[in-house]
Amino acid sequence: MAFIEAKPVQATEKAGGKGTITIVHLLGQEELDGKCAMFSKVIIPPLCSIGVHEHKGNTEAYHILSGKAVYNDNGTEKEIGAGTTTFCPEGEKHGIANASSTEDLVFTALIINK
């Protein structure tokens, strides 16, 4: 068993979104062994977002840990919260925005390579 040191990075206007988010990489490329591009905790501050983007060669799932979000699924927006899991198949588009003006949106993100 190994313990992995989480590595947070800042991303500004991610995929054309608003503001600066924090991505905490829970596993690195060595542990993911080419099967996944990312397994991370994402923190989106109030009124910030990840812009709508298309997945090519991979899929992505979000699992909301805390906060409220507006999730964009190929142009259809829906409010979601803690306990919700989303899935974006290859060739489709999604984005996510923090719907709160006071609370961080926190979720895990898993990108699986095709």
N, CA, C and O atoms as a DFTB+ gen file, in Angstrom:
456 C
 N C O
     1  1       0.848      -1.176       0.000
     2  2       0.000       0.000       0.000
     3  2       0.892       1.236       0.000
     4  3       1.937       1.267       0.649
     5  1       0.462       2.243      -0.733
     6  2       1.203       3.496      -0.801
     7  2       0.275       4.653      -0.449
     8  3      -0.925       4.610      -0.721
     9  1       0.842       5.669       0.149
    10  2       0.104       6.891       0.419
    11  2       0.597       7.929      -0.567
    12  3       1.801       8.145      -0.703
    13  1      -0.331       8.568      -1.251
    14  2      -0.009       9.523      -2.302
    15  2      -0.175      10.936      -1.764
    16  3      -1.178      11.250      -1.122
    17  1       0.805      11.781      -2.027
    18  2       0.700      13.186      -1.622
    19  2      -0.141      13.937      -2.653
    20  3       0.219      14.008      -3.829
    21  1      -1.259      14.493      -2.201
    22  2      -2.131      15.260      -3.094
    23  2      -1.407      16.514      -3.560
    24  3      -0.713      17.173      -2.784
    25  1      -1.578      16.832      -4.836
    26  2      -0.871      17.960      -5.424
    27  2      -1.864      18.970      -5.992
    28  3      -2.358      18.789      -7.105
    29  1      -2.163      20.036      -5.239
    30  2      -3.113      21.038      -5.741
    31  2      -2.471      21.965      -6.768
    32  3      -1.309      22.353      -6.644
    33  1      -3.256      22.308      -7.783
    34  2      -2.846      23.295      -8.780
    35  2      -4.008      24.257      -9.002
    36  3      -5.171      23.896      -8.819
    37  1      -3.685      25.463      -9.392
    38  2      -4.691      26.476      -9.698
    39  2      -4.901      26.515     -11.213
    40  3      -3.948      26.371     -11.979
    41  1      -6.134      26.707     -11.635
    42  2      -6.453      26.862     -13.054
    43  2      -7.388      28.048     -13.205
    44  3      -8.439      28.114     -12.567
    45  1      -6.996      28.977     -14.052
    46  2      -7.795      30.177     -14.283
    47  2      -8.548      30.050     -15.599
    48  3      -7.983      29.656     -16.619
    49  1      -9.836      30.390     -15.558
    50  2     -10.716      30.342     -16.729
    51  2     -10.633      28.982     -17.437
    52  3     -10.494      28.917     -18.659
    53  1     -10.718      27.904     -16.657
    54  2     -10.624      26.530     -17.162
    55  2     -11.693      26.278     -18.227
    56  3     -12.884      26.463     -17.976
    57  1     -11.269      25.862     -19.394
    58  2     -12.159      25.569     -20.531
    59  2     -13.076      26.749     -20.845
    60  3     -14.213      26.560     -21.277
    61  1     -12.580      27.958     -20.628
    62  2     -13.371      29.153     -20.901
    63  2     -14.310      29.541     -19.776
    64  3     -15.174      30.399     -19.953
    65  1     -14.145      28.911     -18.611
    66  2     -14.991      29.220     -17.464
    67  2     -14.601      30.520     -16.788
    68  3     -13.747      31.259     -17.279
    69  1     -15.231      30.791     -15.662
    70  2     -15.012      32.026     -14.912
    71  2     -14.163      31.771     -13.678
    72  3     -14.335      30.761     -12.995
    73  1     -13.241      32.695     -13.393
    74  2     -12.487      32.663     -12.148
    75  2     -11.396      31.616     -12.096
    76  3     -11.024      31.018     -13.106
    77  1     -10.889      31.408     -10.877
    78  2      -9.798      30.468     -10.627
    79  2     -10.303      29.328      -9.757
    80  3     -10.924      29.552      -8.718
    81  1     -10.029      28.098     -10.194
    82  2     -10.432      26.904      -9.448
    83  2      -9.183      26.197      -8.937
    84  3      -8.070      26.476      -9.383
    85  1      -9.384      25.278      -7.996
    86  2      -8.286      24.460      -7.490
    87  2      -8.548      23.011      -7.863
    88  3      -9.639      22.484      -7.640
    89  1      -7.527      22.371      -8.437
    90  2      -7.598      20.952      -8.779
    91  2      -6.566      20.237      -7.921
    92  3      -5.371      20.518      -8.011
    93  1      -7.030      19.313      -7.091
    94  2      -6.149      18.551      -6.210
    95  2      -6.003      17.147      -6.817
    96  3      -6.924      16.335      -6.734
    97  1      -4.862      16.872      -7.417
    98  2      -4.636      15.576      -8.058
    99  2      -4.452      14.513      -6.978
   100  3      -3.470      14.535      -6.235
   101  1      -5.406      13.581      -6.897
   102  2      -5.390      12.547      -5.868
   103  2      -4.468      11.393      -6.244
   104  3      -3.845      10.777      -5.380
   105  1      -4.389      11.110      -7.536
   106  2      -3.455      10.120      -8.053
   107  2      -2.709      10.742      -9.230
   108  3      -3.269      11.544      -9.977
   109  1      -1.449      10.367      -9.386
   110  2      -0.640      10.876     -10.486
   111  2      -0.677       9.950     -11.683
   112  3      -1.306       8.894     -11.639
   113  1      -0.003      10.343     -12.752
   114  2       0.013       9.552     -13.980
   115  2       0.587       8.147     -13.749
   116  3       0.141       7.187     -14.378
   117  1       1.560       8.024     -12.864
   118  2       2.146       6.711     -12.579
   119  2       1.097       5.757     -12.014
   120  3       1.014       4.604     -12.437
   121  1       0.305       6.229     -11.072
   122  2      -0.715       5.384     -10.450
   123  2      -1.872       5.107     -11.424
   124  3      -2.481       4.038     -11.379
   125  1      -2.166       6.060     -12.289
   126  2      -3.281       5.902     -13.224
   127  2      -2.927       4.998     -14.400
   128  3      -3.819       4.515     -15.098
   129  1      -1.640       4.765     -14.626
   130  2      -1.139       3.775     -15.588
   131  2      -1.714       3.922     -16.994
   132  3      -1.922       2.927     -17.688
   133  1      -1.971       5.157     -17.413
   134  2      -2.470       5.397     -18.765
   135  2      -3.939       5.087     -18.969
   136  3      -4.489       5.388     -20.028
   137  1      -4.582       4.495     -17.984
   138  2      -5.994       4.144     -18.113
   139  2      -6.898       5.347     -17.875
   140  3      -7.992       5.446     -18.431
   141  1      -6.419       6.248     -17.042
   142  2      -7.174       7.451     -16.717
   143  2      -6.266       8.661     -16.893
   144  3      -5.062       8.591     -16.650
   145  1      -6.858       9.764     -17.316
   146  2      -6.090      10.994     -17.469
   147  2      -6.073      11.802     -16.177
   148  3      -5.165      12.600     -15.948
   149  1      -7.101      11.589     -15.320
   150  2      -7.175      12.381     -14.102
   151  2      -8.107      11.735     -13.088
   152  3      -9.174      11.230     -13.437
   153  1      -7.688      11.758     -11.835
   154  2      -8.553      11.450     -10.695
   155  2      -8.240      12.520      -9.673
   156  3      -7.177      12.496      -9.052
   157  1      -9.171      13.475      -9.490
   158  2      -8.885      14.665      -8.700
   159  2     -10.094      15.132      -7.912
   160  3     -11.237      14.788      -8.213
   161  1      -9.804      15.931      -6.888
   162  2     -10.833      16.696      -6.187
   163  2     -10.771      18.097      -6.772
   164  3      -9.691      18.676      -6.895
   165  1     -11.923      18.639      -7.131
   166  2     -11.988      19.968      -7.727
   167  2     -12.759      20.879      -6.788
   168  3     -13.818      20.517      -6.275
   169  1     -12.210      22.070      -6.570
   170  2     -12.861      23.068      -5.708
   171  2     -13.128      24.297      -6.562
   172  3     -12.205      24.928      -7.079
   173  1     -14.412      24.626      -6.699
   174  2     -14.812      25.805      -7.470
   175  2     -15.397      26.825      -6.499
   176  3     -16.430      26.569      -5.880
   177  1     -14.747      27.974      -6.362
   178  2     -15.255      29.004      -5.454
   179  2     -16.593      29.576      -5.930
   180  3     -17.001      29.343      -7.068
   181  1     -17.266      30.318      -5.067
   182  2     -18.541      30.932      -5.440
   183  2     -18.439      31.716      -6.747
   184  3     -17.482      32.452      -6.987
   185  1     -19.471      31.526      -7.588
   186  2     -19.662      32.230      -8.853
   187  2     -18.578      31.957      -9.897
   188  3     -18.463      32.696     -10.875
   189  1     -17.780      30.897      -9.696
   190  2     -16.772      30.490     -10.683
   191  2     -17.262      29.239     -11.403
   192  3     -18.262      28.638     -11.010
   193  1     -16.543      28.848     -12.471
   194  2     -17.022      27.719     -13.277
   195  2     -15.914      27.080     -14.096
   196  3     -14.819      27.624     -14.234
   197  1     -16.233      25.900     -14.638
   198  2     -15.472      25.257     -15.702
   199  2     -16.363      25.367     -16.928
   200  3     -17.514      24.930     -16.899
   201  1     -15.851      25.940     -17.991
   202  2     -16.645      26.160     -19.197
   203  2     -17.051      24.876     -19.895
   204  3     -16.502      23.807     -19.628
   205  1     -18.004      24.993     -20.780
   206  2     -18.475      23.851     -21.562
   207  2     -17.352      23.405     -22.495
   208  3     -16.764      24.215     -23.210
   209  1     -17.066      22.107     -22.475
   210  2     -16.001      21.543     -23.300
   211  2     -16.387      20.143     -23.755
   212  3     -17.173      19.459     -23.099
   213  1     -15.822      19.721     -24.896
   214  2     -16.118      18.417     -25.478
   215  2     -15.047      17.410     -25.090
   216  3     -13.866      17.743     -25.001
   217  1     -15.472      16.183     -24.863
   218  2     -14.518      15.115     -24.546
   219  2     -14.219      14.299     -25.796
   220  3     -15.114      13.723     -26.414
   221  1     -12.937      14.265     -26.151
   222  2     -12.467      13.516     -27.314
   223  2     -11.436      12.506     -26.830
   224  3     -10.419      12.887     -26.251
   225  1     -11.688      11.231     -27.060
   226  2     -10.763      10.190     -26.641
   227  2     -10.865       9.814     -25.176
   228  3     -10.065       9.023     -24.676
   229  1     -11.858      10.382     -24.479
   230  2     -12.047      10.045     -23.072
   231  2     -13.469      10.361     -22.633
   232  3     -14.247      10.968     -23.370
   233  1     -13.788       9.939     -21.424
   234  2     -15.069      10.254     -20.794
   235  2     -14.772      10.902     -19.449
   236  3     -13.647      10.820     -18.956
   237  1     -15.769      11.544     -18.855
   238  2     -15.534      12.174     -17.546
   239  2     -16.756      12.049     -16.650
   240  3     -17.891      12.245     -17.083
   241  1     -16.495      11.718     -15.392
   242  2     -17.540      11.653     -14.368
   243  2     -17.206      12.645     -13.264
   244  3     -16.045      12.806     -12.888
   245  1     -18.240      13.310     -12.747
   246  2     -18.125      14.156     -11.561
   247  2     -18.982      13.532     -10.473
   248  3     -20.068      13.023     -10.752
   249  1     -18.501      13.568      -9.231
   250  2     -19.329      13.189      -8.084
   251  2     -19.284      14.363      -7.117
   252  3     -18.226      14.701      -6.585
   253  1     -20.444      14.985      -6.891
   254  2     -20.526      16.191      -6.068
   255  2     -20.433      15.808      -4.594
   256  3     -21.228      15.013      -4.093
   257  1     -19.443      16.391      -3.908
   258  2     -19.243      16.138      -2.479
   259  2     -19.967      17.162      -1.619
   260  3     -20.564      16.811      -0.602
   261  1     -19.917      18.439      -2.027
   262  2     -20.614      19.490      -1.278
   263  2     -20.850      20.693      -2.176
   264  3     -20.141      20.912      -3.158
   265  1     -21.854      21.456      -1.817
   266  2     -22.197      22.658      -2.568
   267  2     -23.302      22.405      -3.579
   268  3     -23.831      21.300      -3.698
   269  1     -23.635      23.480      -4.312
   270  2     -24.673      23.430      -5.346
   271  2     -24.059      23.872      -6.661
   272  3     -23.226      24.777      -6.706
   273  1     -24.490      23.214      -7.733
   274  2     -23.926      23.512      -9.049
   275  2     -25.021      23.627     -10.089
   276  3     -26.126      23.109      -9.928
   277  1     -24.678      24.324     -11.164
   278  2     -25.470      24.267     -12.385
   279  2     -24.619      23.463     -13.353
   280  3     -23.539      23.899     -13.751
   281  1     -25.113      22.273     -13.734
   282  2     -24.402      21.369     -14.634
   283  2     -24.971      21.528     -16.036
   284  3     -26.184      21.459     -16.236
   285  1     -24.088      21.742     -17.002
   286  2     -24.479      21.894     -18.398
   287  2     -24.187      20.574     -19.110
   288  3     -23.031      20.172     -19.237
   289  1     -25.240      19.907     -19.571
   290  2     -25.130      18.633     -20.280
   291  2     -25.545      18.861     -21.730
   292  3     -26.730      18.819     -22.058
   293  1     -24.551      19.104     -22.601
   294  2     -24.825      19.347     -24.020
   295  2     -25.835      20.469     -24.236
   296  3     -26.690      20.381     -25.117
   297  1     -25.733      21.527     -23.426
   298  2     -26.599      22.694     -23.582
   299  2     -27.812      22.709     -22.678
   300  3     -28.488      23.733     -22.578
   301  1     -28.108      21.603     -22.017
   302  2     -29.225      21.552     -21.070
   303  2     -28.670      21.739     -19.666
   304  3     -27.810      20.977     -19.225
   305  1     -29.169      22.765     -18.961
   306  2     -28.671      23.051     -17.621
   307  2     -29.609      22.491     -16.557
   308  3     -30.832      22.526     -16.693
   309  1     -28.988      21.967     -15.480
   310  2     -29.747      21.413     -14.369
   311  2     -29.010      21.715     -13.076
   312  3     -27.785      21.607     -13.017
   313  1     -29.757      22.097     -12.030
   314  2     -29.133      22.322     -10.728
   315  2     -28.950      20.980     -10.037
   316  3     -29.869      20.161      -9.988
   317  1     -27.746      20.765      -9.502
   318  2     -27.420      19.514      -8.814
   319  2     -26.714      19.837      -7.500
   320  3     -26.274      20.965      -7.282
   321  1     -26.613      18.832      -6.626
   322  2     -25.958      19.046      -5.339
   323  2     -25.277      17.785      -4.846
   324  3     -25.110      16.817      -5.587
   325  1     -24.886      17.814      -3.573
   326  2     -24.141      16.718      -2.946
   327  2     -24.818      15.378      -3.179
   328  3     -26.033      15.243      -3.035
   329  1     -23.999      14.379      -3.544
   330  2     -24.488      13.042      -3.782
   331  2     -24.808      12.749      -5.240
   332  3     -25.037      11.593      -5.597
   333  1     -24.828      13.769      -6.087
   334  2     -25.126      13.583      -7.504
   335  2     -23.857      13.182      -8.253
   336  3     -22.779      13.725      -8.009
   337  1     -24.004      12.221      -9.170
   338  2     -22.914      11.826     -10.053
   339  2     -23.336      12.106     -11.490
   340  3     -24.444      11.758     -11.900
   341  1     -22.443      12.737     -12.251
   342  2     -22.704      13.019     -13.660
   343  2     -21.726      12.217     -14.509
   344  3     -20.670      11.803     -14.030
   345  1     -22.084      12.001     -15.775
   346  2     -21.199      11.286     -16.694
   347  2     -21.283      11.921     -18.073
   348  3     -22.373      12.110     -18.613
   349  1     -20.134      12.248     -18.638
   350  2     -20.054      12.831     -19.971
   351  2     -19.339      11.836     -20.890
   352  3     -18.130      11.642     -20.769
   353  1     -20.085      11.200     -21.815
   354  2     -19.469      10.237     -22.734
   355  2     -18.552      10.931     -23.749
   356  3     -18.613      12.145     -23.943
   357  1     -17.707      10.124     -24.385
   358  2     -16.839      10.616     -25.447
   359  2     -17.693      11.256     -26.550
   360  3     -18.729      10.719     -26.942
   361  1     -17.235      12.417     -27.040
   362  2     -17.924      13.111     -28.116
   363  2     -19.023      14.042     -27.654
   364  3     -19.617      14.744     -28.471
   365  1     -19.308      14.064     -26.361
   366  2     -20.337      14.966     -25.844
   367  2     -19.690      16.102     -25.063
   368  3     -18.485      16.092     -24.809
   369  1     -20.521      17.095     -24.681
   370  2     -20.028      18.302     -24.009
   371  2     -20.670      18.467     -22.637
   372  3     -21.810      18.068     -22.399
   373  1     -19.890      19.071     -21.748
   374  2     -20.434      19.421     -20.431
   375  2     -19.643      20.584     -19.843
   376  3     -18.559      20.922     -20.317
   377  1     -20.203      21.180     -18.815
   378  2     -19.566      22.240     -18.042
   379  2     -20.244      22.292     -16.694
   380  3     -21.305      21.698     -16.499
   381  1     -19.627      23.009     -15.753
   382  2     -20.207      23.077     -14.410
   383  2     -19.880      24.434     -13.792
   384  3     -18.776      24.954     -13.950
   385  1     -20.853      24.991     -13.091
   386  2     -20.688      26.291     -12.442
   387  2     -21.152      26.197     -10.999
   388  3     -22.121      25.504     -10.689
   389  1     -20.448      26.903     -10.118
   390  2     -20.878      27.002      -8.732
   391  2     -22.084      27.930      -8.698
   392  3     -21.999      29.082      -9.126
   393  1     -23.197      27.434      -8.193
   394  2     -24.430      28.212      -8.156
   395  2     -24.559      29.054      -6.893
   396  3     -25.521      29.810      -6.755
   397  1     -23.603      28.937      -5.966
   398  2     -23.682      29.636      -4.687
   399  2     -22.828      30.903      -4.710
   400  3     -21.796      30.962      -5.379
   401  1     -23.271      31.895      -3.978
   402  2     -22.468      33.112      -3.833
   403  2     -21.659      33.089      -2.537
   404  3     -20.917      34.029      -2.254
   405  1     -21.801      32.009      -1.739
   406  2     -21.121      31.965      -0.445
   407  2     -20.355      30.672      -0.164
   408  3     -19.459      30.672       0.680
   409  1     -20.679      29.573      -0.846
   410  2     -20.116      28.261      -0.507
   411  2     -19.345      27.674      -1.693
   412  3     -19.777      27.784      -2.840
   413  1     -18.199      27.050      -1.403
   414  2     -17.442      26.355      -2.447
   415  2     -18.234      25.162      -2.966
   416  3     -19.005      24.548      -2.229
   417  1     -18.037      24.842      -4.231
   418  2     -18.511      23.605      -4.838
   419  2     -17.324      22.651      -4.847
   420  3     -16.257      23.000      -5.352
   421  1     -17.494      21.446      -4.292
   422  2     -16.401      20.468      -4.204
   423  2     -16.891      19.150      -4.804
   424  3     -17.957      18.646      -4.450
   425  1     -16.091      18.606      -5.716
   426  2     -16.446      17.328      -6.334
   427  2     -15.200      16.569      -6.758
   428  3     -14.121      17.146      -6.884
   429  1     -15.361      15.257      -6.980
   430  2     -14.292      14.472      -7.566
   431  2     -14.524      14.409      -9.070
   432  3     -15.662      14.409      -9.539
   433  1     -13.430      14.355      -9.811
   434  2     -13.498      14.247     -11.265
   435  2     -12.625      13.084     -11.698
   436  3     -11.484      12.954     -11.256
   437  1     -13.164      12.244     -12.560
   438  2     -12.444      11.089     -13.081
   439  2     -12.534      11.118     -14.600
   440  3     -13.625      11.024     -15.162
   441  1     -11.381      11.248     -15.270
   442  2     -11.332      11.189     -16.728
   443  2     -10.756       9.840     -17.115
   444  3      -9.627       9.506     -16.757
   445  1     -11.550       9.064     -17.857
   446  2     -11.163       7.713     -18.273
   447  2     -10.795       7.734     -19.756
   448  3     -11.594       8.158     -20.590
   449  1      -9.601       7.283     -20.077
   450  2      -9.149       7.237     -21.463
   451  2      -9.862       6.132     -22.230
   452  3     -10.142       5.070     -21.674
   453  1     -10.153       6.374     -23.488
   454  2     -10.792       5.358     -24.351
   455  2      -9.738       4.524     -25.036
   456  3     -10.069       3.619     -25.802
